[in-house]
Amino acid sequence: MSKELLAKSVTELAGLIESKEVSPVEATSAMIDHAQDLNGEINAYISFRADQALLEAKKAEEEIAAGRYRGTFHGVPMAVKDNLYFAGEVTTMASKIHGDFVSDHDATVVTKLREAGVVFTGKLNMHEYAWGIDNNSPHFGAVRNPWDTTKVPGGSSGGSGAAVAADMTFATLGTDTAGSIRIPSAACGIVGLKPTHGRVSKFGCFPLAWSLDHIGPMTKTVADAAAMLKVIGGFDPKDPTSVNTPTGSYENLTGDVRGLVIGIEEDYFFKDVDSEIERLVRFQIDSLVSQGATLKKVKIPTLQLSEWAEIVTSMSEASAIHHRDLVNRPEDFGDDTRFLFELGELFSSVEYLQAQQIRRQLKSEFKEALSEVDVLITPTLPVMAPNIGDSTADLNGKKVDLIDNFIRFTGPSNLTGLPALSVPAGFNGQLPVGLQIIGRAFDEATVLNVGTAVEQTRPLGERKPAVYSGTAV
């Protein structure tokens, strides 16, 4: 029963908890036991909160028994990325420098999940300071992809992606500066939503790059992502980038795409793509058309400069945040992270401002394209996850830089701030492939509904990661 229980989505589990068929204590105990058993192999958790979690689960159980059921997340056990602050508890950012950091306040998203009744089981592994995409940490070890433990899970939210895929948490939150929600979601075969910039408060999240950072759900299903967005979204005066706009309604995700106009940008998003990834994404697009959507090609010329603008912006802002530690204790950073921070100090103010001009033009072109179409569909990643330790990926038999290619299709949505969702599209060999849906600002409802339509084709079938079958390497 435990394995069947842990495989359920949040919305499925919520029904069982509300009807008292499953207790929060039962679900939490099963989750912690499974996650602890598997963590030596996957390394998704940095720390567990077993004792606190069981106390929280007992409280939730008593509240529900007394008729005070709070909703979908009440009594649901969940771990979150270890750059989200918990008051009075250590938040490491997967670093040595902040290895003993204790905040005096919760992150706003943590507060909102607590109020919804979530039981927190622990903190999830990540790339140091969220500044990387392979989640190979010198301080806390490499996270392993549950579908093939020799492969990277993507990053920086690699622990989050791996934990959801391996049923080590029912859902989680990731952070995304150049793709760090969507990259591991694609690599691990789960759903990952980067909401519109300003939709979800970043207060209490250690920043990577102020103007690019987002927080969003990483879940088993689109419905779970929608349910979590409803909980964590909303205006927060403590976050200067928060936007005071209605949170929206995401309950009616029918997957009906009749009359929907899908935009395709061939010159950028379908150039230099693994042939099998491209085939799977185009197959899903054709499926949407067969369900009543129409297809329209669009041009976004400034995409050709977007990767440079993303790199200049993210590296400059990240290096500013870490400048003091880079000067005073550089040896305490991992080699890869320190190298990136050092590179970020080389960009001039002229280059940073040029990047912002590109960014402004890119926003304008996306706005124009999205006035003609309802969503844009792209591959989430143009390449497959490589082996742990590799700095390159395979692109149709050619070795290409891993970082450049992992952020190539995700970074533009950080520059523009537009909502973007990664959903599974099928398998390339033993590894899952992600499809990305980009929408208009604050129109997560349409993005999620298109994701539902893709999900309803059941692109992953009944397959589970290799760690379930005992075939993991």
C-alpha positions in Angstrom: 0.0 0.0 0.0 2.8 2.4 0.8 4.2 2.4 -2.7 0.8 2.9 -4.2 0.1 5.7 -1.8 3.3 7.5 -2.5 2.8 7.4 -6.2 -0.4 9.4 -5.9 -0.7 13.1 -6.9 -1.5 15.7 -4.3 -5.1 16.0 -5.5 -5.5 12.3 -5.3 -4.0 12.1 -1.8 -6.1 15.1 -0.7 -9.3 13.2 -1.5 -8.2 10.3 0.7 -7.2 12.6 3.5 -10.4 14.6 3.4 -12.5 11.4 3.5 -10.2 10.1 6.3 -9.3 7.0 4.3 -5.6 8.0 4.8 -4.3 10.0 7.7 -1.6 12.7 7.4 0.5 10.7 9.9 0.2 7.6 7.7 1.2 9.5 4.6 4.0 11.3 6.3 5.5 8.2 7.9 5.4 6.4 4.6 6.9 9.4 2.8 9.8 9.8 5.3 10.6 6.1 5.3 10.7 5.9 1.5 12.7 9.1 1.1 15.3 8.1 3.7 15.6 4.6 2.2 16.2 6.0 -1.3 18.2 9.1 -0.4 21.5 7.2 -0.4 20.9 6.4 -4.0 19.3 9.6 -5.3 20.6 12.2 -2.8 17.6 14.4 -3.3 17.4 15.6 0.4 20.0 17.7 2.2 18.1 17.4 5.5 15.1 15.7 7.0 12.6 17.1 9.5 11.2 13.7 10.5 10.3 14.6 14.1 8.9 18.0 13.3 7.0 16.5 10.3 5.3 13.9 12.4 4.2 16.5 14.9 2.8 18.6 12.1 1.1 15.6 10.6 -0.5 14.8 14.0 -1.8 18.3 14.3 -3.2 18.2 10.8 -4.9 14.9 11.6 -6.5 16.3 14.8 -7.7 19.4 12.9 -9.3 17.3 10.1 -10.9 15.0 12.7 -12.4 18.1 14.3 -13.9 19.2 11.0 -11.4 22.0 10.3 -10.2 20.7 6.9 -8.3 23.5 5.2 -8.2 22.3 1.6 -6.1 20.4 -0.9 -2.8 20.6 0.9 -3.9 20.0 4.4 -1.9 17.1 5.8 0.1 16.6 2.6 3.8 15.8 3.3 6.2 17.9 1.2 9.9 18.9 1.0 11.1 22.1 -0.5 14.3 23.4 -2.1 17.0 24.4 0.4 17.1 28.1 -0.5 13.7 28.9 1.0 13.9 30.1 4.6 12.4 28.3 7.5 12.2 30.4 10.7 14.6 29.0 13.3 15.9 26.3 11.0 19.0 25.9 8.9 18.8 26.8 5.2 22.1 26.0 3.5 21.7 27.1 -0.2 23.8 23.9 -0.7 26.8 26.0 0.3 29.6 25.9 2.8 29.4 29.6 3.4 25.8 29.4 4.5 26.0 25.9 5.9 24.8 27.0 9.3 22.6 29.9 8.3 19.4 30.3 10.3 16.7 32.8 9.3 14.4 34.5 11.8 11.5 34.3 9.4 9.8 32.0 6.9 9.8 32.6 3.2 6.4 33.9 2.2 5.7 30.8 0.1 6.6 28.7 3.1 4.2 30.7 5.3 1.4 30.2 2.7 2.0 26.5 2.5 2.0 26.2 6.3 -1.3 28.1 6.4 -2.7 25.6 3.8 -1.7 22.7 6.1 1.4 21.3 4.4 3.6 19.0 6.5 7.2 19.8 5.7 9.4 16.6 5.6 12.8 18.3 4.7 14.9 20.5 2.5 16.0 19.4 -1.0 19.4 19.3 -2.6 20.3 21.9 -5.2 23.2 23.4 -7.1 25.3 25.7 -4.8 23.5 29.0 -4.5 21.2 27.8 -7.4 24.1 28.7 -9.8 24.4 25.7 -12.0 22.3 23.2 -14.0 23.8 19.7 -13.2 23.3 19.7 -9.4 26.7 18.1 -8.8 27.6 19.7 -5.4 31.0 19.6 -3.9 29.4 20.2 -0.5 26.4 17.9 -0.5 27.1 15.5 -3.4 25.6 14.9 -6.7 21.8 14.4 -7.1 21.1 11.4 -9.4 18.4 11.2 -12.0 15.9 8.5 -10.9 15.4 7.3 -14.5 19.1 6.6 -14.8 21.3 7.3 -11.8 24.4 7.8 -13.9 22.7 10.9 -15.4 22.2 14.4 -14.1 18.7 15.4 -12.9 19.1 19.0 -14.2 19.3 22.0 -12.0 19.5 24.0 -10.0 16.4 22.5 -8.5 17.7 19.0 -9.2 16.8 17.6 -5.8 13.3 18.9 -6.3 13.0 17.2 -9.7 14.4 13.9 -8.5 12.4 13.8 -5.3 9.1 14.3 -7.1 10.0 11.8 -9.9 11.0 9.2 -7.3 8.0 9.8 -5.0 10.2 11.1 -2.3 7.8 14.1 -2.0 4.3 14.5 -3.3 5.2 17.9 -4.7 7.6 20.7 -4.1 8.8 24.2 -4.9 11.7 25.1 -7.1 13.3 28.4 -8.1 14.1 29.4 -11.7 16.5 32.1 -12.9 17.4 30.7 -16.3 15.3 27.5 -16.3 16.0 25.9 -12.9 12.4 24.7 -12.5 11.8 23.6 -16.0 15.2 22.0 -16.7 15.0 19.4 -14.0 11.3 18.9 -14.6 12.1 18.0 -18.2 15.0 15.8 -17.3 13.1 14.0 -14.5 9.8 13.6 -16.3 7.6 15.8 -14.1 5.6 19.1 -14.4 7.3 22.4 -13.6 5.7 25.8 -13.7 7.6 29.1 -13.8 4.8 31.6 -13.1 4.8 35.2 -14.4 7.4 37.4 -12.7 5.7 39.0 -9.8 2.9 36.4 -9.5 4.7 34.6 -6.6 6.5 36.4 -3.8 10.3 35.8 -3.5 10.6 37.2 0.0 12.6 34.8 2.1 14.3 33.1 -0.9 18.0 33.6 -1.1 18.5 35.4 -4.5 20.6 34.3 -7.5 19.7 37.2 -9.8 17.1 39.7 -8.5 15.5 40.6 -11.8 15.3 37.0 -13.2 14.4 34.9 -10.2 11.0 33.1 -9.9 9.5 30.5 -7.5 7.1 27.9 -8.8 5.6 24.4 -8.4 7.2 21.2 -9.4 4.6 18.4 -9.3 3.4 15.1 -10.7 0.5 16.5 -12.5 -0.7 19.8 -14.1 -3.6 19.9 -11.7 -1.2 19.8 -8.7 0.8 22.7 -10.2 -2.4 24.7 -10.6 -3.5 23.9 -7.0 -0.2 24.9 -5.6 -0.1 28.1 -7.7 -3.4 29.1 -6.2 -1.9 28.7 -2.7 1.4 30.5 -3.2 0.4 33.2 -5.6 -0.7 36.7 -4.7 0.7 40.2 -3.8 3.3 40.5 -1.1 4.4 44.0 0.0 7.6 42.5 1.4 8.7 41.6 -2.2 9.4 44.8 -4.3 8.9 42.8 -7.5 5.5 41.5 -6.5 2.6 42.5 -8.7 -0.8 43.3 -7.2 -3.0 41.4 -9.6 -5.8 38.8 -9.1 -4.4 35.3 -8.5 -6.7 33.7 -11.0 -8.7 30.5 -11.0 -7.2 27.3 -12.2 -9.8 24.7 -11.3 -11.4 24.3 -14.7 -8.5 22.6 -16.5 -10.5 20.6 -19.1 -7.7 20.3 -21.7 -10.1 21.6 -24.4 -8.0 23.4 -27.0 -10.6 23.9 -29.7 -10.0 27.3 -31.2 -6.6 27.7 -29.5 -3.9 29.2 -31.7 -0.4 27.7 -31.1 2.6 29.7 -32.0 5.8 28.1 -33.4 9.1 30.0 -33.6 11.1 27.8 -36.0 14.2 29.8 -36.3 15.2 29.6 -32.7 13.2 27.0 -30.8 13.5 24.3 -33.4 17.0 24.9 -34.5 19.8 22.6 -33.3 17.6 20.2 -31.4 18.1 16.5 -30.7 16.1 14.8 -33.5 14.1 12.6 -31.2 13.2 15.5 -28.9 12.0 17.4 -31.9 10.0 14.5 -33.2 8.2 14.0 -29.8 7.4 17.7 -29.4 6.1 18.0 -33.0 4.0 14.9 -32.4 2.4 16.6 -29.4 1.8 19.7 -31.4 0.1 17.7 -34.1 -2.0 16.0 -31.4 -3.2 19.4 -30.2 -4.1 20.4 -33.8 -6.1 17.2 -34.2 -8.0 18.2 -31.0 -9.0 21.5 -32.6 -6.1 23.9 -32.1 -4.6 25.8 -35.1 -1.0 26.4 -35.8 0.7 29.7 -36.7 4.4 30.5 -37.3 5.7 33.6 -35.6 9.0 35.5 -35.8 10.9 36.7 -32.7 14.2 37.9 -34.2 15.8 39.1 -30.9 15.8 35.6 -29.6 19.1 35.2 -31.4 20.6 37.6 -28.8 18.7 36.3 -25.8 21.2 33.9 -24.5 23.9 36.6 -24.3 21.5 38.9 -22.6 20.5 36.2 -20.1 24.1 35.3 -19.3 25.2 39.0 -18.8 22.2 39.8 -16.6 22.3 36.7 -14.5 26.1 36.6 -14.0 26.3 40.3 -13.2 23.5 40.3 -10.7 24.7 37.0 -9.1 28.3 38.3 -8.7 27.1 41.5 -7.1 25.2 39.5 -4.5 28.2 37.3 -3.7 31.0 40.0 -4.2 32.0 40.3 -0.5 32.4 36.5 0.0 34.2 36.2 -3.3 36.7 38.8 -2.1 37.0 37.5 1.5 36.6 33.7 1.3 36.8 32.5 -2.3 38.1 29.1 -1.3 34.8 28.3 0.3 32.9 28.3 -3.0 32.8 25.2 -5.1 35.2 25.5 -8.1 32.4 25.8 -10.7 30.4 28.3 -8.7 33.4 30.4 -7.9 34.5 30.5 -11.6 31.0 31.7 -12.6 31.0 34.4 -10.0 34.5 35.5 -11.1 33.4 35.7 -14.7 30.4 37.8 -13.7 32.7 40.5 -12.3 34.2 40.9 -15.8 31.1 42.4 -17.5 31.0 46.2 -17.8 28.1 48.4 -17.0 27.8 49.1 -20.7 27.4 45.4 -21.4 24.8 45.1 -18.6 22.8 48.0 -20.0 23.1 46.6 -23.5 21.6 43.4 -22.2 18.7 45.3 -20.7 18.1 46.9 -24.1 18.0 43.5 -25.7 15.6 42.4 -23.0 13.3 45.3 -23.6 13.2 44.5 -27.3 12.6 40.8 -26.6 9.7 41.6 -24.4 8.2 43.8 -27.1 8.5 41.0 -29.7 7.1 38.3 -27.5 4.1 40.6 -26.7 3.5 41.1 -30.4 3.8 37.4 -31.1 1.4 36.6 -28.3 -1.1 39.0 -29.6 -1.4 36.7 -32.6 -1.3 33.4 -30.8 -2.5 32.1 -27.4 0.7 30.2 -26.5 4.1 29.3 -27.9 5.2 25.7 -27.8 8.9 24.6 -27.8 11.1 21.8 -26.6 12.0 22.5 -22.9 15.6 21.2 -23.6 17.3 20.8 -27.0 19.5 18.0 -25.6 19.2 15.0 -23.3 20.7 14.8 -19.7 24.3 13.8 -19.8 26.3 11.7 -17.4 27.1 13.2 -14.0 30.4 15.0 -14.3 30.2 15.8 -18.0 30.4 19.4 -19.1 29.0 18.6 -22.6 25.9 17.1 -24.0 25.3 15.1 -27.2 23.4 16.9 -30.0 22.8 14.5 -32.8 26.3 13.1 -32.5 28.1 16.3 -31.8 29.4 17.4 -28.4 28.0 20.8 -27.3 28.4 22.9 -24.1 26.0 21.7 -21.4 25.1 25.0 -19.7 24.6 26.9 -23.0 22.2 24.2 -24.3 20.3 23.5 -21.1 19.3 27.2 -20.7 18.9 28.0 -24.4 15.1 27.5 -24.6 14.2 28.3 -21.0 16.2 31.6 -20.5 14.0 33.8 -22.7 11.0 33.4 -20.4 13.1 34.6 -17.5 14.2 37.7 -19.5 10.6 38.4 -20.4 9.0 37.2 -17.2 6.4 35.3 -19.1 4.8 32.1 -17.6 6.3 28.9 -18.9 5.3 25.3 -18.1 7.3 22.1 -18.8 5.3 18.9 -19.2 6.4 15.4 -20.2 6.2 14.7 -23.9 7.4 11.1 -24.1 10.7 9.2 -23.9 13.9 9.3 -25.7 15.3 5.9 -24.8 15.0 5.5 -21.1 14.9 9.2 -20.3 11.9 11.5 -20.4 11.6 14.5 -22.7 9.9 17.9 -21.8 7.7 20.2 -23.8 7.5 23.9 -22.9 4.4 26.1 -23.1 4.9 29.9 -22.9 2.0 32.2 -22.4 1.0 35.8 -22.0 1.8 37.6 -18.7 -0.5 36.4 -15.9 -2.3 34.0 -18.1 -1.2 30.9 -16.3 -4.7 29.5 -16.8 -4.3 29.1 -20.6 -0.8 27.7 -20.2 -2.0 25.1 -17.6 -4.9 24.1 -19.8 -2.7 23.4 -22.7 -0.5 21.4 -20.4 -3.5 19.4 -19.4 -4.3 18.6 -23.0 -0.7 17.3 -23.5 -0.9 15.4 -20.2 -4.1 13.7 -21.3 -2.3 11.9 -24.1 -0.4 10.1 -21.3 3.0 10.5 -22.8 4.8 8.6 -20.1 2.3 5.8 -19.9 2.7 3.6 -16.8 6.5 3.7 -16.8 8.2 4.5 -13.5 11.9 5.5 -12.9 14.6 2.8 -12.8 14.9 3.1 -9.0 11.5 1.3 -8.8 12.4 -1.6 -10.9 15.8 -2.2 -9.4 17.6 -1.5 -12.7 19.2 1.8 -11.6 22.9 1.8 -12.2 
